[in-house]
């Protein structure tokens, strides 16, 4: 294993140090004003924002901002995950998942604002990262397999050739935990950067292993022999 990388598509909120914020915490802030702008275009959203702070907290309603500005691509990911999409005036989109509270998505100056039930937000984030990662790897000639881990996380493995591989485990906030195998130096960096660009995320962690520098990979429990 040459390098491990973490790529996050979610912008830091600057409020309470969290990316996904309970709506109850943003009442009266600039983020709340953005939520009200969406509510002005959608009656269902307006009724949601009329709830008390206690109701907002109890129902686990939340919001976040993606770094991505590509609302069309996000909508496609949602459709692949079996959300239903409805366009709203002003360019916003309502993404419904059965009888659950919808997710509302709208472009902002800095990215895409998402608002809805926290569990639905997380499912949408995972679906968006997975869709983008699979599309990118296949476009580069990787053979890609997808699955779900025992812990419930979505995982995919892409193999471009003998001895090389890209394993991606997607966390509940859409972050991609990437393990690159068989790549060295600049090639390894290029693969990581290209994947980050495809996800429209930021690399928040980059940890090279001996193989990255051209040395033999070290296995746990082994010691170097003279």
Secondary structure as GFF3:
##gff-version 3
##sequence-region A 1 226
A	DSSP	beta_strand	3	8	.	.	.	ID=ss1
A	DSSP	beta_strand	21	22	.	.	.	ID=ss2
A	DSSP	alpha_helix	23	26	.	.	.	ID=ss3
A	DSSP	alpha_helix	30	39	.	.	.	ID=ss4
A	DSSP	alpha_helix	43	49	.	.	.	ID=ss5
A	DSSP	alpha_helix	53	58	.	.	.	ID=ss6
A	DSSP	beta_strand	61	66	.	.	.	ID=ss7
A	DSSP	alpha_helix	71	80	.	.	.	ID=ss8
A	DSSP	beta_strand	84	87	.	.	.	ID=ss9
A	DSSP	three_ten_helix	89	91	.	.	.	ID=ss10
A	DSSP	beta_strand	93	96	.	.	.	ID=ss11
A	DSSP	beta_strand	103	107	.	.	.	ID=ss12
A	DSSP	beta_strand	112	117	.	.	.	ID=ss13
A	DSSP	alpha_helix	118	139	.	.	.	ID=ss14
A	DSSP	beta_strand	143	148	.	.	.	ID=ss15
A	DSSP	beta_strand	154	159	.	.	.	ID=ss16
A	DSSP	beta_strand	165	170	.	.	.	ID=ss17
A	DSSP	beta_strand	176	181	.	.	.	ID=ss18
A	DSSP	alpha_helix	185	199	.	.	.	ID=ss19
A	DSSP	beta_strand	202	208	.	.	.	ID=ss20
A	DSSP	three_ten_helix	210	213	.	.	.	ID=ss21
###
